[in-house]
């Protein structure tokens, strides 16, 4: 028996190399919906399931975030059409498990961007939003369920008070009934289970869900300013616009106050001027950064000055070193990663801004070069980024693709980065809900839990096939000119019994110029199936080898397989291998593969001239 020349690991997905000169351990263009595990197996990805009820509204979720608030609550939120919704699980022992309207009547075209701000009066963090107009929108996060009603009072269920459920005690004392949309103003009782002083409780019934009213702060910071970007820096709200170069900074005690003295006292408001419209903000170490136009990055510079006996400060901006098109494309693509910022530039490229110890000359590293052709060909309109469990996720809504850059650190602190093949998903925005990755749809008002099950789903909960393709780089067995052949091909991996149609395709010469052959690997064939995979669970695999959170879950009845296909000899110069399924409830992984290739005794006379 001749030895096999095996590829025994998958390292990364690359497209920036000539694919016939690429290391055989890499996946190349044409791969999709597969994941390279940290133990270097390549596998079909898990599917997704819907969170909440189906929604036939043909409007995308423009923004989705999860607000982990100061009282220990988690409030997943999404914005679509003119609505802002919150996902409510259990509220005071009442199980809701549904997306619940907070407000309707917002802009139907703009993205709401959010930041939190600490209010010392309420002793709460408030959620603030901007929506491409001259307003700031405020929500305290109050939610409660009605237990009983009198003519002027409303009593809630459960034992926490209204204030403990984040209803205001002093700010805007108004709540909304979700069922009817009617607003009610109260005058007291927030520190108890009963709100009092309601002029008319008509329309409320036991079991109604109440939410604190969204407050609109009009013409803040200025009537002439369009608010598009927002961030909190040291409890001062920073607001920029896509339409002008001005950046407004609020007082640290009042997010609606933007006035300041000359000289300025620390904590007062401020006005900064960039050299282009705002592209978003980031915080790097203890530095506030602002992206402007297509090319510029600025750092806010605080200089303390003593005037008489008063300590004042000058607040200016300093332009950092950057190149053409190296500013951020969108505020939604600026993502903190530890002591660094990753962002999508106009080049386009995924860049990382770090080296805070020398922020005057920051280091701009390019992370997307291994898949530069993908980035160049992609349409990045409405792209959004997220950092989750040691991976950077970046959506491309027009093409329904998700790009994933994995970061793996070994015990010595060495970091290995690698790109996953594109995932084909109905994605626009991303969020982490209950510590699990979720995506918000680019076409309908729905949200999906990622890496759940082994099929995707549609709005009627019908299963959708996942077209999983692992296309490996070409192999020439270290001699591009000589002809080779083989008569056996080995594949080793893992399969679920339902995966009866894993297709192995072998292309002889570029694009299958000589021939393409297919063989089927059948998970119900006991002659090739070995041990069950139930032993591959947490506690068996080394911590860090299998990502936690569901992306590595396998069907409980999956088994390891090994098969050798006997194949008629055919001479070739190079060959390419791919694996593919396109049905529901499929799971497979590839551990190793390769032929028993040898040099041919024949020379290719057809190319000799």
URMO-V442340 format. One line per field, one symbol per residue. ss: DSSP state (H for helix, E for strand, L for the rest). burial: I if it has 9 or more other ideal C-beta (glycine too) atoms within 8 Angstrom, else O. A space follows every 50 residues. Layout:
# URMO-V442340
ss: ???
burial: ???
This chain:
# URMO-V442340
ss: LLLLLLELLLLEELLLLLLLLLLLLEELLLLELEEELLLLLEEELLLEEE LLLLLLLLLLEEEEEEEELLLLLEEEEEEELLEEEEEEEEELLEEEEEEE EEEELLLLLLLLEEEEEEELLLLEEEEEEELLELLEEEELLLEEEEEEEL LLLEEELLLLLLLLLLLLLLLLLEEEELLLLLEEELLELLLLLEEELLLL LLLLLLLLEEEELLEEELLLLLLLLLELEEEEELLEEEEELLLLLEEEEL LLLLLLLLLLLLLELLLLLEEEELLLLEEEEEEELLEEEEEELLLEEEEE EEEEEEELLEEEEEEEEEELLLLLLLLELLHHHEEELLLLEEEEELLLEE EEEELHHHHHHLEEEELLHHHHHHHHHLLLLLLLEEELLLEEEEEEHHHL EEEEEEEEELLLLLEEEEELLLEELLLLEEEEELLEEEEELLLLLLEEEE LLLLLEELLLLLEELLLEEEEELLELLLLLLLLEELLEEEEEEEELLLLL LEEEEEEELHHHLLEEEEEEELLLLLLLEEEELLLLLELLELELLELLLL LLLLLLLLEEEEEEEELLLLLELLEEEEEEELLLLLLEEEEEEEELLEEL LLLLHHHLL
burial: OOOIIOIOOIIIIIIOOOIIOIOIOIIIOOIIIIIIIIOOIIIIIIIIII IIOOIOOOOIIIIIIIIOIOOOIIIIIIIIOOIIIIIIOIIIOIOIOOII IIIOOIOOOIIIIIIIIIIOOIOIIIIIIIIIOIIIIIIIIIIIIIOOIO OOIIIIIIOOIIIOIIIIOOIOIIIIIIOOIOOIOIOOIIOOIIIIIIOO IOOIOOOIIIIIIIIOIOOIOIOOIIIIIIIIIOOIIIIIIIOOIIIIII IOOOIOIIOIOOIIIOOIIIIIOIOIIIIIIIIIOOIIIIIIIOIIIIII OOOOIOOOOOOIIIIOIOOIOIOOIIIIIIIIIIIIIOOIIIIIIIOIII IIIIOIOOIOOIOIOOIIOIIIIIIOOIOIOIIIIIIOOOIIIIIIIOOI IIIIIIIIOOOOOOOOIIIIIIIOIIIIIIIIIOOIIIIIIIOIIIIIII IIOIIIIOIOOOIIIIIIIIIIIIIIOOOOOOIIIIOIIIIIIIIIIIIO IIIIIIIIIIOIOOOOOOIIIIIOOOOIIOOOIOOOOOOOIOOOOIIOII IOOIOOOIIIIIIOIOIOOIIIIIIIIIIIIOOIIIIIIIOIIIIIIOOI OOOIOOOOO
